[in-house]
């Protein structure tokens, strides 16, 4: 008997609806993304920035361990939140879709077309009882000289929405309320990066974290770029590679 389970038996299959009309497994998968580090995206005057608060870092990890921002096709970037294994599968699928389009048409895929292919792929995993939804949420960012910076969010249900700024993760609501205070239309790339660095981290969370940032725009000539900085627990100034050794030598 499943009457005593939390979903009263209506959460055993993604192909089953609850009496309220909800698909509970999709809601459970969405919570996995909400429990990951904060992810934000911001569109500015001529660029778009993705930023991730990566809390899953250890002293013996490689510098790029548990990366959550990815270069998809040179000019398109992706930020992911949720179960890292699911994220890696979807990142590989997204890159495959972009590569297949380039091979067939000898040009890069448009951001909107890529979003459509990815959300169809995600939605397919919410239709059959033999599968489960991907426990993640995605942001895709791109730029071109005609349409400028664009930012899209794809949920695990396969819903795609366009945004000027958006966020999700543990402190996603706080980050969104902070971003709503600004008008980023006139922000330069450097201003966007600084704003994202301040917004993405929750100061009440006193833990080591790595700030992952990806950006694409006119200043990068349409090429997506990725960089990261580690913030130690006792010193919120970013510690870049090699700096620790230099400090030891100075002592």
C-alpha positions as CSV (number, residue, x, y, z in Angstrom):
1,X,0.0,0.0,0.0
2,X,1.3,3.4,-0.9
3,X,-1.4,5.5,0.8
4,X,1.0,6.5,3.5
5,X,3.8,7.8,1.2
6,X,4.3,11.6,0.8
7,X,2.8,11.6,-2.7
8,X,0.0,9.2,-1.8
9,X,1.2,6.9,-4.6
10,X,1.0,9.6,-7.3
11,X,4.7,10.2,-7.3
12,X,5.8,6.7,-8.3
13,X,5.8,7.4,-12.1
14,X,6.4,10.5,-14.2
15,X,3.5,9.4,-16.4
16,X,1.0,9.7,-13.5
17,X,-0.9,12.8,-12.6
18,X,-1.9,13.7,-9.1
19,X,-5.5,14.7,-8.5
20,X,-4.4,18.4,-8.5
21,X,-3.1,18.0,-12.0
22,X,0.6,18.1,-11.0
23,X,3.3,15.7,-12.0
24,X,5.1,15.2,-8.7
25,X,8.3,13.7,-10.0
26,X,8.9,16.9,-12.1
27,X,8.5,19.0,-8.9
28,X,10.9,16.7,-7.1
29,X,13.5,17.0,-9.9
30,X,13.1,20.8,-9.8
31,X,13.9,20.9,-6.1
32,X,17.3,19.2,-6.8
33,X,18.3,22.3,-8.9
34,X,17.0,24.6,-6.1
35,X,19.3,22.8,-3.6
36,X,22.4,23.4,-5.7
37,X,24.7,26.5,-5.5
38,X,23.2,29.7,-6.7
39,X,23.2,30.3,-10.5
40,X,22.5,33.7,-12.1
41,X,22.4,35.2,-15.5
42,X,22.4,38.9,-16.5
43,X,22.1,40.6,-19.8
44,X,23.8,44.0,-20.2
45,X,24.3,46.6,-22.9
46,X,26.4,44.4,-25.2
47,X,27.1,41.2,-23.3
48,X,25.6,38.5,-21.1
49,X,27.2,37.0,-18.0
50,X,26.6,33.7,-16.2
51,X,27.8,33.2,-12.6
52,X,27.7,30.2,-10.3
53,X,28.4,29.9,-6.6
54,X,30.2,26.6,-6.5
55,X,30.2,25.3,-2.9
56,X,31.4,21.7,-3.7
57,X,35.1,22.4,-3.6
58,X,37.8,20.7,-1.6
59,X,41.5,21.5,-1.0
60,X,42.6,18.4,-3.0
61,X,40.2,18.9,-5.9
62,X,41.6,20.0,-9.3
63,X,40.9,23.7,-10.0
64,X,38.1,23.0,-12.5
65,X,36.4,20.2,-10.5
66,X,32.6,20.1,-10.5
67,X,32.5,22.8,-13.2
68,X,29.0,24.1,-13.8
69,X,29.6,26.6,-16.6
70,X,30.4,25.2,-20.1
71,X,31.3,26.4,-23.5
72,X,28.9,24.8,-26.0
73,X,29.8,26.0,-29.5
74,X,32.3,28.7,-29.2
75,X,29.7,31.5,-28.9
76,X,27.1,29.9,-26.6
77,X,27.6,29.2,-22.9
78,X,25.6,27.1,-20.5
79,X,25.2,27.2,-16.7
80,X,23.6,24.3,-14.9
81,X,22.3,23.5,-11.4
82,X,21.2,20.2,-10.0
83,X,22.6,16.7,-9.9
84,X,26.0,16.9,-11.5
85,X,25.7,13.6,-13.3
86,X,22.5,14.7,-15.0
87,X,24.1,18.0,-15.9
88,X,27.0,16.3,-17.6
89,X,24.6,14.2,-19.7
90,X,22.6,17.2,-20.9
91,X,25.8,19.3,-21.6
92,X,27.1,16.5,-23.8
93,X,23.7,16.3,-25.6
94,X,23.6,20.1,-26.1
95,X,27.1,20.0,-27.6
96,X,26.1,17.2,-29.9
97,X,23.1,19.1,-31.1
98,X,25.3,22.1,-31.9
99,X,27.9,20.0,-33.6
100,X,25.4,18.2,-35.7
101,X,23.9,21.5,-36.9
102,X,27.3,22.9,-37.7
103,X,28.3,19.8,-39.7
104,X,25.1,19.8,-41.7
105,X,24.7,23.5,-42.4
106,X,28.4,24.7,-42.1
107,X,27.5,27.4,-39.6
108,X,26.8,27.8,-35.9
109,X,23.4,27.1,-34.6
110,X,21.2,30.0,-33.4
111,X,20.7,30.2,-29.6
112,X,16.9,29.9,-30.0
113,X,17.1,26.8,-32.2
114,X,19.5,25.2,-29.7
115,X,17.1,26.0,-26.8
116,X,14.3,24.3,-28.7
117,X,16.3,21.1,-29.3
118,X,17.4,20.9,-25.6
119,X,13.9,21.5,-24.2
120,X,12.4,18.9,-26.5
121,X,15.1,16.4,-25.2
122,X,14.3,17.3,-21.6
123,X,10.5,17.1,-22.1
124,X,10.8,13.6,-23.6
125,X,12.0,12.4,-20.3
126,X,8.8,13.5,-18.6
127,X,6.5,11.5,-20.8
128,X,7.3,7.8,-20.1
129,X,7.1,5.7,-17.0
130,X,10.4,4.0,-17.9
131,X,12.4,7.2,-17.4
132,X,12.7,9.9,-14.8
133,X,13.1,13.7,-15.3
134,X,16.5,15.2,-15.3
135,X,17.1,16.8,-11.9
136,X,18.5,20.1,-13.2
137,X,17.8,23.6,-14.5
138,X,19.7,25.2,-17.3
139,X,20.7,28.7,-18.5
140,X,21.9,29.2,-22.1
141,X,23.5,32.5,-23.1
142,X,24.6,33.9,-26.4
143,X,25.4,37.0,-28.4
144,X,25.5,38.1,-32.0
145,X,25.8,41.5,-33.8
146,X,22.2,41.5,-34.9
147,X,20.2,40.4,-31.9
148,X,22.7,41.3,-29.2
149,X,22.9,39.5,-25.8
150,X,20.2,36.9,-25.1
151,X,19.6,34.7,-22.0
152,X,17.2,31.7,-21.7
153,X,16.3,29.5,-18.8
154,X,15.2,25.9,-19.4
155,X,13.4,24.0,-16.7
156,X,13.4,20.2,-16.2
157,X,9.9,20.1,-17.6
158,X,11.2,21.4,-20.9
159,X,9.8,24.9,-20.5
160,X,12.0,27.6,-22.0
161,X,11.7,31.3,-21.1
162,X,13.7,34.3,-22.1
163,X,15.1,36.7,-19.4
164,X,17.0,39.9,-18.9
165,X,18.1,38.5,-15.6
166,X,17.3,35.3,-13.8
167,X,18.5,33.0,-11.0
168,X,17.9,29.7,-9.3
169,X,19.6,27.6,-6.6
170,X,19.8,27.8,-2.8
171,X,19.8,31.6,-2.7
172,X,18.0,32.1,-6.0
173,X,15.2,34.2,-4.6
174,X,17.5,36.5,-2.7
175,X,19.7,36.9,-5.8
176,X,16.7,37.7,-8.0
177,X,15.4,40.3,-5.5
178,X,18.8,41.9,-5.5
179,X,19.0,42.0,-9.3
180,X,15.5,43.5,-9.5
181,X,16.9,46.6,-7.9
182,X,19.1,47.4,-11.0
183,X,18.6,48.2,-14.6
184,X,21.4,46.3,-16.4
185,X,20.6,47.6,-19.9
186,X,23.5,50.1,-19.8
187,X,26.0,48.0,-17.8
188,X,29.3,47.3,-19.5
189,X,30.9,43.8,-19.4
190,X,33.1,44.7,-16.4
191,X,30.2,46.2,-14.5
192,X,28.1,43.0,-15.2
193,X,30.9,40.8,-13.9
194,X,31.3,42.9,-10.7
195,X,27.5,42.9,-10.2
196,X,27.2,39.2,-10.7
197,X,30.1,38.5,-8.3
198,X,28.4,40.5,-5.6
199,X,24.9,39.1,-6.1
200,X,25.6,35.4,-6.6
201,X,27.1,34.8,-3.1
202,X,25.1,34.7,0.1
203,X,27.2,36.4,2.7
204,X,25.4,34.5,5.5
205,X,26.9,31.3,4.1
206,X,30.4,31.3,5.7
207,X,32.0,28.6,3.6
208,X,34.7,28.3,1.0
209,X,33.3,28.7,-2.4
210,X,34.5,29.1,-6.0
211,X,33.0,31.8,-8.2
212,X,32.6,30.5,-11.8
213,X,31.9,33.2,-14.4
214,X,31.2,32.9,-18.1
215,X,30.6,35.8,-20.5
216,X,30.0,36.5,-24.1
217,X,29.5,39.8,-25.9
218,X,30.9,42.4,-28.2
219,X,34.1,42.8,-26.2
220,X,34.8,39.1,-26.5
221,X,34.0,39.3,-30.3
222,X,31.2,36.8,-29.8
223,X,33.4,34.1,-28.2
224,X,32.3,32.6,-24.9
225,X,34.9,32.9,-22.1
226,X,35.1,31.2,-18.8
227,X,37.1,32.0,-15.6
228,X,36.9,31.1,-11.9
229,X,38.2,32.5,-8.6
230,X,38.3,30.7,-5.2
231,X,37.2,32.6,-2.1
232,X,38.7,31.2,1.1
233,X,36.5,31.1,4.2
234,X,38.4,33.7,6.2
235,X,39.4,36.0,3.4
236,X,36.7,37.0,0.9
237,X,39.3,38.5,-1.5
238,X,39.6,36.1,-4.5
239,X,42.6,33.8,-4.3
240,X,43.9,33.0,-7.8
241,X,46.2,30.2,-8.8
242,X,49.8,30.6,-7.5
243,X,48.9,33.4,-5.1
244,X,49.2,31.1,-2.0
245,X,52.8,30.2,-2.9
246,X,53.7,33.8,-3.4
247,X,52.4,34.7,0.0
248,X,54.4,31.9,1.6
249,X,57.6,33.2,-0.1
250,X,56.9,36.7,1.1
251,X,56.8,35.5,4.7
